[in-house]
Amino acid sequence: MDINKSLPSKAEAIVEYKKMKHFKKWIPWLIPLFVIANVIVFIITMYVNDCPNNSVSCIVRIFGRFSFQPFQENPLLGPSLLTLRNMGALDVDKVVNKHQGWRLITCMWLHGGVFHILANMFGILLVGIRLEQDFGFGFLLGFVFLIRPQFGWIKQRYATSSYSPTLVKSKFKIYQCISWLLALILLLVGFTVGLVALLKGVDGNDHCSWCHYLSCVPTSKWSCNPKKMACLTEQIGNQLNVTCSSNGKSILYDMHPTNSKIYELCYQICS
């Protein structure tokens, strides 16, 4: 019986298969670095917050200055609003009227509490690790800049020299390039318009009846229109009496508090 010598033997096929090139596997390091950086910033924020020395009551006082603000002040188990603002949290009034545009960057690294940072970091690890493995460092630019090449192009590039598939001329299809260009234009235009509107003090809620739900959804537990707090202070010997103007509640503080401490006391008795 004749044997077709043009067909490779099983051993030759195995050897040929082992010579096939594969994508270089990217070892994720950027996402873990982001997670570590966010956790460090949160720890620093709690250290600066120093609840025992700046608030009347704290949660888990055994943590010392890392203990949390009361639930009625911060239900996420975290620092006070004043601390977050001092650390660079987003404050529209300061961004628009005091030209503190840097807060648009610093606010991304801050978290309102333990629940907040756990949810965010879990999501980043769950999704981000996979994205970084598939796309490498460039995944930070987003899906707009990273469209997958045609399978035929990939197969042709990483196949052995003896493999001759149908020639694929381009790496991407035409509709992919058009979609990429349109998405890039929309991204740049949307970002530019939003940034200019923010810096000029344009309130999107005036032009959109439902946009305010993106930042706050009112429930029976809280309101999305917080009232301005105002307190009266009176020095009585070595004690400071702080009285809320709206509800008449008062509290005595035994030491000479700083302005931030007075703000915390006012918030607690008025909320």
C-alpha positions in Angstrom: 0.0 0.0 0.0 1.4 3.5 -1.0 1.9 6.0 1.8 1.4 9.7 0.9 4.7 11.2 2.0 3.3 14.7 1.7 1.2 14.2 4.8 3.2 14.7 8.1 3.4 11.9 10.5 1.8 12.1 14.0 5.1 12.9 15.6 5.9 15.6 13.0 2.5 17.1 13.6 3.1 17.3 17.3 6.5 18.9 16.8 5.0 21.4 14.4 2.2 22.2 16.9 4.7 23.0 19.6 6.4 25.5 17.4 3.1 27.6 17.2 3.5 31.0 18.8 1.0 32.3 21.3 0.2 35.6 22.8 2.6 36.7 25.5 0.7 36.5 28.7 0.6 39.8 30.6 1.2 39.6 34.3 -1.3 42.0 36.0 0.5 44.5 38.2 -1.2 47.8 37.5 -4.6 46.9 39.0 -3.1 45.5 42.2 -1.0 48.7 42.5 -4.1 50.8 42.2 -5.8 48.8 44.9 -2.9 49.2 47.2 -2.7 52.9 46.6 -6.4 53.4 47.3 -6.1 51.4 50.5 -3.1 53.5 51.6 -5.0 56.7 50.9 -8.0 55.4 52.9 -5.7 54.6 55.9 -4.2 58.0 55.7 -7.7 59.6 55.6 -8.7 57.7 58.7 -5.5 58.7 60.5 -6.2 62.4 59.7 -9.8 62.0 60.7 -8.9 61.0 64.3 -12.4 60.5 65.4 -11.7 60.2 69.2 -10.2 63.7 69.3 -12.6 65.3 67.0 -16.0 63.8 67.7 -18.1 63.1 70.7 -18.9 59.5 69.8 -17.1 57.0 67.6 -17.6 53.5 66.3 -15.1 50.8 67.3 -13.1 53.1 69.6 -10.5 50.3 70.2 -9.1 51.3 66.8 -8.0 54.6 68.3 -7.7 57.4 65.8 -8.7 54.9 63.1 -12.1 54.5 64.6 -15.2 55.5 62.5 -17.6 58.3 62.7 -21.1 57.6 64.1 -23.6 55.9 61.8 -25.9 58.9 61.7 -23.0 60.9 60.4 -21.4 58.3 58.1 -23.3 55.0 57.5 -20.4 53.7 55.4 -18.0 53.3 58.4 -15.6 56.0 57.5 -14.3 59.5 58.2 -16.3 62.8 58.5 -17.4 64.9 55.6 -15.0 67.7 56.8 -12.0 65.3 56.7 -12.9 64.2 53.2 -13.2 67.8 52.0 -9.8 68.6 53.6 -8.3 65.6 51.8 -9.6 66.8 48.4 -13.1 65.4 48.0 -15.2 66.8 45.2 -16.9 70.1 46.3 -18.7 71.8 43.4 -18.6 75.2 45.2 -14.9 75.0 45.6 -14.3 73.7 42.1 -16.4 76.4 40.5 -16.1 79.4 42.7 -12.6 78.9 44.2 -11.0 77.3 41.1 -9.9 74.2 42.8 -10.0 72.0 39.7 -7.5 69.6 41.2 -10.3 68.1 43.2 -11.5 66.4 40.1 -8.4 64.3 40.3 -8.0 63.8 44.1 -11.6 62.8 44.6 -11.1 59.7 42.6 -8.7 58.3 45.3 -10.9 59.0 48.2 -13.6 56.7 49.7 -16.4 57.5 52.0 -15.9 54.4 54.2 -15.1 50.7 54.5 -18.2 49.6 52.6 -17.4 52.0 49.8 -13.8 51.0 49.4 -14.6 47.3 49.7 -17.2 47.5 46.9 -15.0 49.5 44.6 -11.8 47.4 45.1 -13.7 44.2 44.7 -15.1 45.4 41.4 -11.7 46.6 40.2 -10.1 43.3 41.1 -12.9 41.2 39.6 -13.1 43.1 36.3 -9.8 44.9 36.1 -7.5 41.9 36.5 -9.1 40.2 33.6 -8.9 43.3 31.4 -5.3 43.8 32.2 -4.5 40.2 31.4 -6.2 40.4 28.0 -5.2 43.9 27.0 -2.0 44.6 29.0 -1.0 48.1 30.1 -3.0 49.8 27.3 -6.4 48.8 28.8 -6.3 52.0 30.8 -7.1 53.9 27.7 -10.4 52.1 27.6 -12.3 50.0 25.1 -12.3 53.0 22.7 -8.6 52.5 21.9 -8.6 48.7 22.1 -10.6 46.9 19.5 -9.8 43.3 19.0 -8.0 42.5 15.7 -9.5 40.0 13.2 -9.1 36.4 14.1 -7.7 35.6 10.7 -5.0 38.3 11.1 -4.1 36.8 14.5 -4.0 33.2 13.1 -1.9 34.3 10.2 0.6 36.2 12.3 1.2 33.4 14.8 1.0 30.4 12.5 4.0 28.4 11.4 5.6 29.1 8.0 4.0 26.0 6.5 0.6 27.3 7.2 -0.9 29.4 4.4 -4.4 30.6 5.2 -6.5 33.0 3.1 -4.6 36.3 3.2 -6.0 38.9 5.6 -4.8 42.3 4.5 -5.8 44.5 7.4 -5.7 44.0 11.2 -9.1 45.6 11.8 -12.3 45.7 9.8 -13.6 48.9 8.4 -16.6 49.1 10.7 -14.3 48.7 13.7 -12.2 51.7 12.6 -15.3 53.8 12.0 -16.7 52.8 15.4 -13.4 53.6 17.1 -13.2 57.1 15.5 -16.8 57.9 16.3 -16.4 56.8 19.9 -13.2 58.8 20.3 -14.9 61.9 19.0 -17.9 61.5 21.3 -15.6 60.9 24.3 -13.5 64.0 23.7 -16.5 66.2 22.9 -18.5 64.9 25.9 -15.6 65.3 28.3 -14.7 68.8 27.0 -18.3 70.1 27.2 -18.8 68.6 30.7 -15.6 70.1 32.0 -16.3 73.6 30.6 -19.9 73.5 31.9 -18.7 72.5 35.4 -16.0 75.2 35.5 -18.5 77.8 34.4 -21.0 76.7 37.1 -23.7 75.3 34.8 -26.1 73.2 36.8 -27.2 70.2 34.7 -30.2 69.8 37.0 -31.7 73.0 35.6 -31.9 71.3 32.1 -32.6 67.7 33.2 -35.5 66.8 35.4 -34.1 63.3 36.4 -30.3 63.9 36.5 -30.3 64.7 40.2 -31.1 61.0 40.9 -27.6 60.1 39.6 -26.0 61.6 42.7 -28.7 61.0 45.3 -32.0 59.0 45.6 -34.2 60.3 48.5 -35.6 57.8 50.9 -37.4 57.8 54.2 -34.0 57.7 55.9 -32.4 60.7 54.3 -33.1 63.8 52.2 -31.2 64.9 49.1 -31.7 68.5 50.0 -29.8 68.9 53.3 -30.5 72.0 55.3 -27.7 74.4 56.1 -26.4 74.0 59.6 -25.9 77.0 62.0 -24.8 76.8 65.6 -24.3 79.3 68.4 -21.3 78.9 70.7 -20.9 80.2 74.2 -17.8 79.9 76.5 -18.8 78.9 80.0 -15.6 78.7 82.1 -13.5 75.9 80.7 -16.5 74.5 78.7 -17.9 75.5 75.3 -21.6 75.3 74.8 -22.6 74.6 71.2 -26.3 75.1 70.4 -28.0 74.2 67.1 -30.1 77.1 65.7 -32.6 74.9 63.9 -33.6 72.5 66.7 -32.3 74.1 69.9 -30.2 71.1 70.9 -27.0 71.8 72.7 -23.8 70.1 73.9 -21.0 71.0 76.3 -17.4 70.4 75.3 -14.8 70.4 78.1 -11.8 71.6 76.1 -11.0 74.4 73.7 -12.1 73.0 70.4 -10.7 73.9 67.0 -13.0 75.2 64.3 -13.1 71.7 62.7 -14.2 70.3 66.1 -16.9 72.9 66.4 -18.2 71.9 63.0 -18.3 68.3 64.0 -20.2 69.1 67.1 -22.7 71.3 65.2 -23.2 68.5 62.7 -23.9 65.9 65.3 -26.5 67.9 67.2 -28.2 69.4 64.1 -28.5 66.1 62.2 
